[in-house]
Structure formats: C-alpha cells, structure tokens
Amino acid sequence: FTRESRWMMVIRKGGALLLAAILLIAGIFGLTKAMRYFYQKAYPLGYEQLVLSACEEQELEPSFVFAVIRTESSFRPQAQSSVGARGLMQITEETFQWIQFRMEDESGVDYDDLFDEKTNIQYGTFLLRTLLDEFGSETNGLCAYHAGWGNTKKWLQNEEYAPDGQNIENIPFGDTGRYVKKVLETKKMYEKLYDFSA
C-alpha cells in the first residue's frame, strides 16, 4: 500500500466508525423516546386542565393528584368500588357529605354528581388539601384518604405505628400500606415523566 492509500483506508475506517457511533446514538435516542412514550401512555395526564386548575386552587402538586387518580380509578370517571366509592378519585357517600359540609357547598350537588369529572376532582382535591393540612405529610394524608380520619388519628397516637407521634411509619392495615406505597411511587413516575413547573 502507498502512503496515500493507507490514509484513505484510515479515513474510510474512521468514517465508518463515526457513522456507527451516530447510528448508535440515534438508536439509543430513539429507544429512549420510545420508552418515554410507553411510560407516558401508562402514566397519562387524564383530565389535565381540570386537574391542573384544581391543583392551583388547592395548592397541591399535580404529580400527587395524578398519582391518586391513577391509583384510585385509572382515570375512569364511571368507576365504582364495592363499598360505593365513585368516580375518578373514588369518594364514598359519607366522605362526600363530610366534604360538602366542610366546603359549605350549597350548590345542590349530590352524590350522583361524583361521576362528573369536574365535580369529582373538585371534591377530591379539597379532601386531599384538608387531609394534608390536618396530618402534615403525604403519607399521613394518604392513610387518612384510604383508611379514614379516625384510624389515622389513632395510629399517630400509637408509638408502634408512629414512633415520633408525627409520622406514621408502620401502617397496620396491609391494604392501606400498599395503597400509600403505590401512590407515592406513582407520584415519582409522574415527576420523572412530566415537567409541571412550566
């Protein structure tokens, strides 16, 4: 080989390596984009404007509210549980009446209206704000949302469940423990997938 042909081989080889590197980067980018698309389908922003508006009104993190809705109903407005909890945020009739009293709502909204997305989100986010204010943390608030106000009060007064009297660390109800863990993990996924600061 002449010196010139050796340089041509080096250039060709370098060009091939560069092309391979570009294709690899493009492939990784494409895969990352595809994975992000997949996860965004699995963790959607259902009823986005209603949720964001309610979050602004109640000073709640959107990732937290989206996580509750996904966990409670998978964004199905007609969802109804075996105990009669209704709608996107799964509110029972007893809880509905309690929220209505706390909101001093005399609009004529009734329990059947919880299948309406806007009404359900309005009531559900008011409840979340009230529980967070009362119990001081997301974990405590979610315990109250799932297991009830009374149970959460008792757990906070029991050193076995809340060693410092402020934070529930050992949730005695297995289904509530799983619920709290799922919501908080789902919230983290929403924070990774979406920018709510804009």
C-alpha positions as YAML, in Angstrom:
chain: A
units: angstrom
residues:
- id: 1
  name: PHE
  ca: [0.00, 0.00, 0.00]
- id: 2
  name: THR
  ca: [1.14, 3.50, -0.71]
- id: 3
  name: ARG
  ca: [1.08, 6.15, 1.97]
- id: 4
  name: GLU
  ca: [-1.90, 7.78, 0.22]
- id: 5
  name: SER
  ca: [-3.95, 4.55, 0.10]
- id: 6
  name: ARG
  ca: [-3.19, 3.92, 3.79]
- id: 7
  name: TRP
  ca: [-4.60, 7.36, 4.63]
- id: 8
  name: MET
  ca: [-7.68, 6.63, 2.54]
- id: 9
  name: MET
  ca: [-8.21, 3.38, 4.49]
- id: 10
  name: VAL
  ca: [-7.85, 5.24, 7.80]
- id: 11
  name: ILE
  ca: [-10.29, 7.89, 6.64]
- id: 12
  name: ARG
  ca: [-12.79, 5.27, 5.44]
- id: 13
  name: LYS
  ca: [-12.39, 3.30, 8.67]
- id: 14
  name: GLY
  ca: [-12.80, 6.48, 10.71]
- id: 15
  name: GLY
  ca: [-15.84, 7.45, 8.68]
- id: 16
  name: ALA
  ca: [-17.38, 4.02, 9.23]
- id: 17
  name: LEU
  ca: [-16.74, 4.28, 12.97]
- id: 18
  name: LEU
  ca: [-18.23, 7.76, 13.05]
- id: 19
  name: LEU
  ca: [-21.29, 6.56, 11.15]
- id: 20
  name: ALA
  ca: [-21.63, 3.59, 13.52]
- id: 21
  name: ALA
  ca: [-21.38, 5.95, 16.51]
- id: 22
  name: ILE
  ca: [-24.02, 8.26, 15.03]
- id: 23
  name: LEU
  ca: [-26.34, 5.32, 14.35]
- id: 24
  name: LEU
  ca: [-25.79, 4.01, 17.88]
- id: 25
  name: ILE
  ca: [-26.59, 7.39, 19.43]
- id: 26
  name: ALA
  ca: [-29.65, 7.73, 17.20]
- id: 27
  name: GLY
  ca: [-30.75, 4.24, 18.20]
- id: 28
  name: ILE
  ca: [-30.34, 4.98, 21.89]
- id: 29
  name: PHE
  ca: [-32.19, 8.28, 21.48]
- id: 30
  name: GLY
  ca: [-34.97, 6.52, 19.55]
- id: 31
  name: LEU
  ca: [-35.20, 3.80, 22.20]
- id: 32
  name: THR
  ca: [-35.29, 6.40, 24.99]
- id: 33
  name: LYS
  ca: [-38.01, 8.29, 23.15]
- id: 34
  name: ALA
  ca: [-39.98, 5.08, 22.61]
- id: 35
  name: MET
  ca: [-39.63, 4.14, 26.29]
- id: 36
  name: ARG
  ca: [-40.77, 7.60, 27.35]
- id: 37
  name: TYR
  ca: [-43.78, 7.34, 25.03]
- id: 38
  name: PHE
  ca: [-44.61, 3.92, 26.51]
- id: 39
  name: TYR
  ca: [-44.41, 5.21, 30.08]
- id: 40
  name: GLN
  ca: [-46.43, 8.32, 29.28]
- id: 41
  name: LYS
  ca: [-49.16, 6.04, 27.90]
- id: 42
  name: ALA
  ca: [-49.01, 4.03, 31.14]
- id: 43
  name: TYR
  ca: [-48.98, 7.22, 33.27]
- id: 44
  name: PRO
  ca: [-51.26, 9.61, 31.36]
- id: 45
  name: LEU
  ca: [-52.33, 13.15, 32.18]
- id: 46
  name: GLY
  ca: [-56.04, 12.41, 32.10]
- id: 47
  name: TYR
  ca: [-58.35, 15.43, 32.53]
- id: 48
  name: GLU
  ca: [-55.22, 17.55, 32.58]
- id: 49
  name: GLN
  ca: [-56.78, 21.02, 32.61]
- id: 50
  name: LEU
  ca: [-59.30, 20.11, 35.32]
- id: 51
  name: VAL
  ca: [-56.55, 18.61, 37.48]
- id: 52
  name: LEU
  ca: [-54.10, 21.48, 36.98]
- id: 53
  name: SER
  ca: [-56.79, 24.07, 37.73]
- id: 54
  name: ALA
  ca: [-57.85, 22.24, 40.91]
- id: 55
  name: CYS
  ca: [-54.20, 21.83, 41.97]
- id: 56
  name: GLU
  ca: [-53.62, 25.55, 41.59]
- id: 57
  name: GLU
  ca: [-56.74, 26.32, 43.61]
- id: 58
  name: GLN
  ca: [-55.87, 23.86, 46.40]
- id: 59
  name: GLU
  ca: [-52.08, 24.37, 46.23]
- id: 60
  name: LEU
  ca: [-51.41, 20.71, 45.51]
- id: 61
  name: GLU
  ca: [-48.64, 19.12, 43.45]
- id: 62
  name: PRO
  ca: [-50.09, 17.88, 40.14]
- id: 63
  name: SER
  ca: [-47.91, 14.76, 40.29]
- id: 64
  name: PHE
  ca: [-49.55, 13.88, 43.61]
- id: 65
  name: VAL
  ca: [-53.12, 14.32, 42.33]
- id: 66
  name: PHE
  ca: [-52.46, 12.47, 39.07]
- id: 67
  name: ALA
  ca: [-50.95, 9.64, 41.14]
- id: 68
  name: VAL
  ca: [-54.02, 9.43, 43.36]
- id: 69
  name: ILE
  ca: [-56.38, 9.39, 40.37]
- id: 70
  name: ARG
  ca: [-54.35, 6.75, 38.52]
- id: 71
  name: THR
  ca: [-54.22, 4.56, 41.61]
- id: 72
  name: GLU
  ca: [-57.86, 5.05, 42.55]
- id: 73
  name: SER
  ca: [-59.62, 4.71, 39.20]
- id: 74
  name: SER
  ca: [-57.11, 4.53, 36.33]
- id: 75
  name: PHE
  ca: [-58.80, 7.71, 35.04]
- id: 76
  name: ARG
  ca: [-62.20, 6.02, 34.62]
- id: 77
  name: PRO
  ca: [-64.88, 8.57, 35.61]
- id: 78
  name: GLN
  ca: [-67.58, 5.90, 35.95]
- id: 79
  name: ALA
  ca: [-65.51, 3.71, 38.30]
- id: 80
  name: GLN
  ca: [-67.36, 2.46, 41.37]
- id: 81
  name: SER
  ca: [-65.94, 0.30, 44.14]
- id: 82
  name: SER
  ca: [-67.60, -2.46, 46.13]
- id: 83
  name: VAL
  ca: [-68.13, -0.01, 49.01]
- id: 84
  name: GLY
  ca: [-69.72, 2.57, 46.73]
- id: 85
  name: ALA
  ca: [-66.80, 4.94, 46.21]
- id: 86
  name: ARG
  ca: [-67.39, 6.81, 42.97]
- id: 87
  name: GLY
  ca: [-65.59, 8.48, 40.15]
- id: 88
  name: LEU
  ca: [-62.03, 9.44, 39.36]
- id: 89
  name: MET
  ca: [-60.94, 9.98, 42.96]
- id: 90
  name: GLN
  ca: [-63.20, 7.28, 44.47]
- id: 91
  name: ILE
  ca: [-65.21, 9.22, 47.05]
- id: 92
  name: THR
  ca: [-67.75, 7.42, 49.25]
- id: 93
  name: GLU
  ca: [-71.13, 8.91, 50.09]
- id: 94
  name: GLU
  ca: [-70.17, 9.50, 53.73]
- id: 95
  name: THR
  ca: [-66.97, 11.27, 52.68]
- id: 96
  name: PHE
  ca: [-68.87, 13.27, 50.06]
- id: 97
  name: GLN
  ca: [-71.27, 14.56, 52.73]
- id: 98
  name: TRP
  ca: [-68.36, 15.43, 55.03]
- id: 99
  name: ILE
  ca: [-66.56, 17.34, 52.26]
- id: 100
  name: GLN
  ca: [-69.76, 19.13, 51.30]
- id: 101
  name: PHE
  ca: [-70.19, 20.24, 54.91]
- id: 102
  name: ARG
  ca: [-66.56, 21.41, 55.15]
- id: 103
  name: MET
  ca: [-66.81, 23.25, 51.83]
- id: 104
  name: GLU
  ca: [-70.10, 24.84, 52.90]
- id: 105
  name: ASP
  ca: [-71.31, 23.82, 49.45]
- id: 106
  name: GLU
  ca: [-74.96, 24.67, 48.92]
- id: 107
  name: SER
  ca: [-74.85, 24.36, 45.13]
- id: 108
  name: GLY
  ca: [-77.22, 21.38, 45.07]
- id: 109
  name: VAL
  ca: [-74.51, 18.92, 44.00]
- id: 110
  name: ASP
  ca: [-75.45, 15.40, 45.13]
- id: 111
  name: TYR
  ca: [-73.73, 12.02, 45.41]
- id: 112
  name: ASP
  ca: [-74.67, 11.02, 41.85]
- id: 113
  name: ASP
  ca: [-72.72, 14.02, 40.56]
- id: 114
  name: LEU
  ca: [-69.46, 12.36, 41.61]
- id: 115
  name: PHE
  ca: [-69.43, 10.61, 38.24]
- id: 116
  name: ASP
  ca: [-68.90, 14.07, 36.70]
- id: 117
  name: GLU
  ca: [-65.15, 14.57, 36.24]
- id: 118
  name: LYS
  ca: [-65.05, 18.23, 37.29]
- id: 119
  name: THR
  ca: [-67.15, 17.68, 40.42]
- id: 120
  name: ASN
  ca: [-65.15, 14.63, 41.46]
- id: 121
  name: ILE
  ca: [-61.80, 16.36, 41.03]
- id: 122
  name: GLN
  ca: [-63.08, 19.46, 42.86]
- id: 123
  name: TYR
  ca: [-64.23, 17.40, 45.84]
- id: 124
  name: GLY
  ca: [-61.26, 15.02, 45.79]
- id: 125
  name: THR
  ca: [-58.64, 17.75, 45.73]
- id: 126
  name: PHE
  ca: [-60.43, 19.66, 48.51]
- id: 127
  name: LEU
  ca: [-60.31, 16.45, 50.56]
- id: 128
  name: LEU
  ca: [-56.60, 15.92, 49.85]
- id: 129
  name: ARG
  ca: [-55.77, 19.52, 50.81]
- id: 130
  name: THR
  ca: [-57.77, 19.19, 54.04]
- id: 131
  name: LEU
  ca: [-56.05, 15.91, 54.99]
- id: 132
  name: LEU
  ca: [-52.57, 17.22, 54.21]
- id: 133
  name: ASP
  ca: [-53.24, 20.30, 56.33]
- id: 134
  name: GLU
  ca: [-54.57, 18.17, 59.17]
- id: 135
  name: PHE
  ca: [-51.97, 15.41, 59.16]
- id: 136
  name: GLY
  ca: [-48.88, 17.21, 57.89]
- id: 137
  name: SER
  ca: [-47.43, 14.77, 55.36]
- id: 138
  name: GLU
  ca: [-48.33, 12.90, 52.20]
- id: 139
  name: THR
  ca: [-48.01, 9.52, 53.91]
- id: 140
  name: ASN
  ca: [-50.29, 10.53, 56.78]
- id: 141
  name: GLY
  ca: [-52.72, 12.24, 54.41]
- id: 142
  name: LEU
  ca: [-52.91, 9.16, 52.17]
- id: 143
  name: CYS
  ca: [-53.52, 6.96, 55.22]
- id: 144
  name: ALA
  ca: [-56.49, 9.17, 56.07]
- id: 145
  name: TYR
  ca: [-57.69, 9.21, 52.44]
- id: 146
  name: HIS
  ca: [-57.65, 5.41, 52.30]
- id: 147
  name: ALA
  ca: [-58.32, 4.21, 55.84]
- id: 148
  name: GLY
  ca: [-60.19, 7.17, 57.29]
- id: 149
  name: TRP
  ca: [-59.60, 10.16, 59.51]
- id: 150
  name: GLY
  ca: [-60.29, 8.27, 62.75]
- id: 151
  name: ASN
  ca: [-57.87, 5.41, 62.06]
- id: 152
  name: THR
  ca: [-55.11, 7.86, 61.12]
- id: 153
  name: LYS
  ca: [-55.62, 9.80, 64.36]
- id: 154
  name: LYS
  ca: [-55.33, 6.55, 66.35]
- id: 155
  name: TRP
  ca: [-52.19, 5.46, 64.52]
- id: 156
  name: LEU
  ca: [-50.48, 8.78, 65.19]
- id: 157
  name: GLN
  ca: [-51.18, 8.34, 68.90]
- id: 158
  name: ASN
  ca: [-49.66, 4.85, 68.94]
- id: 159
  name: GLU
  ca: [-45.85, 4.59, 69.23]
- id: 160
  name: GLU
  ca: [-45.95, 1.24, 67.47]
- id: 161
  name: TYR
  ca: [-47.20, 2.92, 64.29]
- id: 162
  name: ALA
  ca: [-45.86, 6.47, 64.70]
- id: 163
  name: PRO
  ca: [-42.78, 6.39, 66.96]
- id: 164
  name: ASP
  ca: [-42.41, 10.18, 66.94]
- id: 165
  name: GLY
  ca: [-46.15, 10.88, 67.13]
- id: 166
  name: GLN
  ca: [-45.89, 12.88, 63.89]
- id: 167
  name: ASN
  ca: [-45.25, 10.40, 61.10]
- id: 168
  name: ILE
  ca: [-46.86, 7.04, 60.51]
- id: 169
  name: GLU
  ca: [-44.00, 4.66, 59.76]
- id: 170
  name: ASN
  ca: [-45.74, 1.30, 60.29]
- id: 171
  name: ILE
  ca: [-49.18, 1.18, 58.70]
- id: 172
  name: PRO
  ca: [-51.20, -1.56, 60.42]
- id: 173
  name: PHE
  ca: [-53.62, -2.14, 57.53]
- id: 174
  name: GLY
  ca: [-51.87, -4.07, 54.77]
- id: 175
  name: ASP
  ca: [-54.12, -2.72, 52.01]
- id: 176
  name: THR
  ca: [-53.55, 0.87, 53.20]
- id: 177
  name: GLY
  ca: [-49.80, 0.29, 53.33]
- id: 178
  name: ARG
  ca: [-49.80, -1.00, 49.76]
- id: 179
  name: TYR
  ca: [-52.01, 1.90, 48.66]
- id: 180
  name: VAL
  ca: [-49.74, 4.55, 50.18]
- id: 181
  name: LYS
  ca: [-46.64, 2.94, 48.67]
- id: 182
  name: LYS
  ca: [-48.25, 2.71, 45.23]
- id: 183
  name: VAL
  ca: [-49.41, 6.34, 45.20]
- id: 184
  name: LEU
  ca: [-46.00, 7.66, 46.29]
- id: 185
  name: GLU
  ca: [-44.17, 5.51, 43.71]
- id: 186
  name: THR
  ca: [-46.62, 6.64, 41.02]
- id: 187
  name: LYS
  ca: [-46.04, 10.27, 42.03]
- id: 188
  name: LYS
  ca: [-42.30, 9.77, 41.45]
- id: 189
  name: MET
  ca: [-43.01, 8.39, 37.98]
- id: 190
  name: TYR
  ca: [-45.11, 11.46, 37.11]
- id: 191
  name: GLU
  ca: [-42.30, 13.72, 38.31]
- id: 192
  name: LYS
  ca: [-39.81, 11.88, 36.06]
- id: 193
  name: LEU
  ca: [-42.06, 11.91, 33.00]
- id: 194
  name: TYR
  ca: [-43.51, 15.42, 33.11]
- id: 195
  name: ASP
  ca: [-42.40, 18.95, 33.90]
- id: 196
  name: PHE
  ca: [-45.14, 20.55, 35.99]
- id: 197
  name: SER
  ca: [-43.12, 23.68, 36.73]
- id: 198
  name: ALA
  ca: [-43.99, 25.36, 33.43]
...
